Amino acid sequence: MRAIVAVDAMGGDRAPAALVAGACEAAATLDVGILLVVAEAAMQEHYPEGGLPAGVEVLDCTESIAMDEEPGRAVRTKKDSSIVRCAEAVRDGRAHAMVGAGNTGATMAGALLRIGRSEGVARPAIAVPVPVPGSYPQLLIDGGATVDCAPEWLVQFAHLGRAYAGVRLGLDAPTVGLLSNGEEPGKGDELRKKVFPLLEAVPGFIGNCEGRDLVSNRPDVVITDGFTGNVALKTLEGAMKAIAGMVLTVLSRPEYEAAAAAVLPGLLEAAGELQPDATGGAALLGLNGICIISHGSSGSRAIVNAIRVAAESHEGEIVRHQREAIARAR
């Protein structure tokens, strides 16, 4: 069955134009149906010339949730917001998955309250694809959904992450590492010391890994609490921007003009692999449905790729695989 993806066209820094454009492009180029959730009266000026393409259905809403609103309160009070209506479409079977680029907390809250967690899942986790040049992405879990974690929750993250890596990355036997401040067993804070022996029962567990192991395929899945995971991601983002800026500054000097002409095209091509637009967004794991969270500054390319990931997750039956992984781990 062709996947139907609900797209929150009201959320994100570049909404609605980029969200509408990405959704329409996905409908035209992918084998996917789109449920475009918008305040239609205000959005028609952003529709492509000639109207919406075949495969795009509009679900009208009257409210949106701003990027700076308190997530839980906004979801509870704005029942006709685009985020809530997307989640309800998945819950009610009108869509197989949802994609949002707006308020991350509100997207998570809407998905949790309307779609709900799978049986046995204690807490949700965000699986963030970390680009690895020349290879498939590495998954960092949790990227910020659950800040304070119990050891048992990290074990569930490992099982959910391995199931997702099997579908998302096509890996038969994904490896799992615990992010810590040293590779040796026993390193880390109390949480890591308590969870390490529990993770030894997880297939593919290779032990502790360090920050220097990020942006690599060792391991395929990096497990940590949401606080540390989010800090690690923002640190990577800042470091990559600083390095890119330094390289461009050096190459802009007159004495390096010839060198810049020779290497800049290759550098720009390589840098394209590290752009968030290419990764397809992060998945909120542990739900009774599929929710893909794209970054707030998503352009149309990022939305197309997020919709692709959502559709592939549906086709790969990721929800069933996650349920089975949790059931086996009990």
C-alpha positions in Angstrom: 0.0 0.0 0.0 1.3 3.4 -1.0 2.3 5.5 2.1 0.2 8.5 3.0 2.3 11.1 4.8 0.7 14.0 6.8 2.8 17.1 6.6 2.6 20.0 9.0 2.9 22.9 6.6 2.4 25.5 9.3 5.6 24.8 11.4 9.2 25.8 10.8 11.3 28.9 10.1 10.5 28.7 6.4 6.9 27.7 6.6 4.6 27.6 4.8 6.4 28.2 1.5 9.2 25.6 1.9 6.9 23.0 3.5 4.3 23.3 0.7 6.9 23.2 -2.0 8.6 20.1 -0.5 5.3 18.3 -0.1 4.3 19.0 -3.7 7.7 17.9 -5.0 7.5 14.7 -3.0 4.0 13.9 -4.4 5.3 14.5 -7.9 8.6 12.5 -7.6 8.0 9.8 -5.0 5.4 7.1 -4.9 3.6 8.7 -1.9 0.4 10.4 -1.1 0.5 13.7 0.9 -2.0 15.0 3.4 -1.1 18.7 3.6 -2.2 20.1 6.9 -2.6 23.9 6.5 -4.8 26.9 7.2 -6.0 26.7 3.7 -7.4 30.2 3.3 -4.0 31.7 4.1 -1.9 29.2 2.2 -3.3 29.3 -1.3 -0.8 32.0 -2.3 2.0 29.5 -1.6 0.5 26.7 -3.8 2.4 26.0 -7.1 1.2 27.7 -10.3 -1.6 25.5 -11.7 -2.6 24.3 -8.2 -1.6 21.3 -6.1 -0.4 18.2 -8.0 -2.2 14.9 -8.0 -1.7 12.9 -4.8 -1.9 16.0 -2.5 -5.0 16.2 -0.3 -5.5 19.3 2.0 -6.6 19.0 5.6 -7.7 22.4 6.8 -6.9 23.7 10.3 -7.3 27.0 12.0 -4.4 27.1 14.4 -0.6 26.8 14.4 2.0 26.4 17.2 4.9 28.9 17.2 8.5 27.8 17.6 8.7 29.5 21.1 5.5 28.3 22.6 5.5 25.9 25.6 4.9 22.5 24.0 2.6 20.7 26.4 0.4 23.7 27.0 0.2 24.5 23.3 -0.8 21.0 22.3 -3.5 20.8 25.0 -5.0 24.2 24.2 -4.6 24.4 20.4 -6.6 21.3 19.5 -7.0 22.4 15.8 -3.3 23.2 15.3 -1.5 21.7 12.4 0.7 19.6 14.6 -2.3 18.0 16.5 -4.2 17.4 13.3 -1.2 15.6 11.8 -0.9 13.3 14.8 -4.7 12.6 14.8 -4.5 11.7 11.1 -1.9 9.0 11.9 -3.9 7.8 14.9 -7.1 7.6 12.9 -5.5 5.8 10.0 -6.0 8.7 7.5 -2.2 8.9 7.2 0.6 6.3 7.8 3.2 8.8 9.0 3.6 12.5 9.9 6.4 15.0 9.2 6.9 18.2 11.0 9.6 20.9 11.0 8.0 23.2 13.6 8.3 23.3 17.4 10.1 20.1 18.2 8.7 19.8 21.7 5.2 20.4 20.5 5.6 17.8 17.7 6.8 15.2 20.2 3.9 16.1 22.6 1.3 16.0 19.9 2.6 12.6 18.7 2.7 11.2 22.2 -0.7 12.4 23.2 -2.5 11.6 20.0 -0.6 8.6 18.6 0.6 7.1 21.9 3.5 4.9 22.8 3.8 1.3 21.8 3.1 -1.3 24.5 6.0 -1.7 26.9 7.8 1.4 25.8 8.7 3.5 28.9 9.8 6.7 27.2 10.2 7.9 23.6 13.6 8.7 22.0 14.7 10.7 19.0 17.0 8.9 16.6 19.1 11.5 14.9 21.0 10.5 11.7 24.6 11.9 12.0 26.1 12.3 8.5 29.2 10.2 7.8 31.1 11.3 4.7 31.2 8.5 2.1 29.0 6.1 4.1 25.6 5.6 5.7 24.6 7.8 8.6 25.3 7.0 12.2 22.3 7.1 14.6 22.5 9.0 17.8 19.7 8.1 20.3 18.4 10.1 22.3 18.7 13.5 20.6 16.6 15.2 23.3 13.2 13.6 23.8 14.0 12.3 27.3 16.5 14.4 29.2 16.7 12.5 32.5 16.9 8.8 31.9 16.7 5.6 34.0 19.1 2.8 33.0 16.3 0.6 31.8 15.2 3.3 29.4 18.6 3.4 27.7 18.4 -0.3 27.2 15.0 0.2 25.4 16.6 2.9 23.3 19.2 0.4 22.2 16.6 -2.2 21.1 14.5 0.5 19.4 17.6 1.9 17.7 18.7 -1.5 16.4 15.2 -2.1 15.0 15.2 1.4 13.3 18.7 0.9 11.9 17.6 -2.3 10.3 14.9 -0.6 8.4 16.4 2.9 7.9 20.0 1.9 7.2 19.4 -1.6 5.9 21.8 -3.2 8.4 21.4 -6.8 9.3 23.3 -6.6 12.6 23.7 -3.0 13.8 26.3 -2.4 16.4 25.5 -0.4 19.6 27.8 1.8 21.7 27.2 3.7 25.0 28.4 7.3 24.8 30.7 7.9 27.7 34.0 9.6 28.7 36.1 6.6 28.1 36.1 3.3 26.3 36.8 1.1 29.3 34.0 -0.6 31.2 33.3 1.3 34.4 33.9 4.7 32.9 31.3 7.4 33.1 28.7 8.8 35.6 26.4 6.7 37.7 23.9 6.3 34.8 26.5 4.9 32.5 27.9 2.6 35.2 24.5 1.2 35.9 23.4 0.7 32.3 26.6 -0.8 31.0 26.0 -4.3 32.4 22.4 -4.2 31.2 23.4 -3.3 27.7 25.8 -6.3 27.6 22.7 -8.4 27.0 21.7 -6.4 23.9 22.8 -8.0 20.6 25.5 -5.9 18.8 26.7 -4.1 22.0 30.4 -3.2 21.6 30.8 -1.3 24.9 31.5 2.4 25.5 32.3 4.9 22.8 33.5 8.4 23.1 32.7 11.7 21.4 35.5 11.2 18.9 33.5 8.1 17.6 30.7 10.3 16.4 30.5 11.0 12.6 31.8 7.4 12.1 30.3 4.0 11.7 31.7 2.7 14.9 29.2 2.0 16.3 26.2 2.2 14.0 24.0 3.3 16.9 25.1 5.5 19.8 23.0 5.4 22.9 22.9 8.2 25.5 20.4 10.2 27.6 18.6 13.1 25.8 20.5 15.8 27.6 24.0 14.6 26.7 22.8 13.6 23.2 21.4 17.0 22.4 24.6 18.7 23.7 26.7 16.4 21.6 24.7 17.2 18.5 24.8 20.9 19.0 28.6 20.7 19.6 29.0 18.8 16.3 27.0 21.4 14.5 29.0 24.2 15.9 32.3 22.5 15.2 31.4 21.8 11.6 30.4 25.4 11.0 33.6 26.7 12.5 35.8 24.4 10.4 33.9 25.3 7.3 34.2 29.0 8.0 38.0 28.6 8.7 38.5 26.7 5.4 36.6 29.3 3.4 38.5 32.2 5.1 41.8 30.7 4.2 40.8 30.0 0.6 39.5 33.5 0.2 43.0 35.0 0.6 44.6 36.3 -2.7 47.6 34.1 -2.4 45.4 31.0 -2.4 43.2 32.0 -5.4 44.6 29.3 -7.7 44.3 26.6 -5.0 40.7 27.7 -4.2 39.7 27.4 -7.8 41.0 23.8 -7.9 39.7 22.5 -4.6 36.5 24.5 -3.8 34.2 22.6 -6.1 35.2 19.3 -4.4 35.0 20.8 -0.9 31.5 22.1 -1.6 30.4 18.7 -2.9 31.8 17.0 0.1 30.1 19.5 2.4 26.8 18.7 0.8 27.0 15.3 2.5 27.0 16.9 5.9 24.0 19.1 5.3 20.9 18.3 7.5 18.7 18.7 4.4 20.2 15.5 3.1 19.6 13.2 6.1 15.8 13.2 6.1 15.1 14.2 9.6 15.0 12.4 13.0 12.6 9.7 14.0 10.6 9.7 17.2 11.0 6.1 18.3 8.6 4.1 20.5 5.3 5.3 19.1 2.3 3.4 17.7 2.9 5.3 14.5 5.6 7.1 12.5 6.8 10.7 13.3 9.7 12.3 11.5 11.0 15.5 12.9 12.9 17.8 10.5 15.0 20.7 11.6 13.4 24.1 12.0 15.2 25.7 9.1 14.2 23.0 6.7 14.0 23.9 3.0 12.0 22.1 0.4 14.8 19.5 -0.1 14.8 18.6 3.6 11.0 18.1 3.5 11.2 15.8 0.4 13.8 13.7 2.2 11.9 13.6 5.4 8.8 12.4 3.5 10.9 9.8 1.8 12.2 8.5 5.2 8.6 8.5 6.5 7.4 6.5 3.5 10.3 4.0 3.7 9.6 3.6 7.4 6.0 2.7 6.7 7.0 0.3 3.9 9.6 -1.3 6.1 7.0 -1.8 8.9 9.2 0.0 11.4 6.4 0.1 14.1 6.0 -3.7 14.0 9.8 -4.2 14.2 10.0 -1.9 17.2 7.1 -3.6 19.0 8.7 -7.0 18.4 12.1 -5.8 19.6 10.6 -4.5 22.9 8.6 -7.7 23.3 11.7 -9.9 22.9 13.6 -7.8 25.4 11.1 -8.3 28.2 
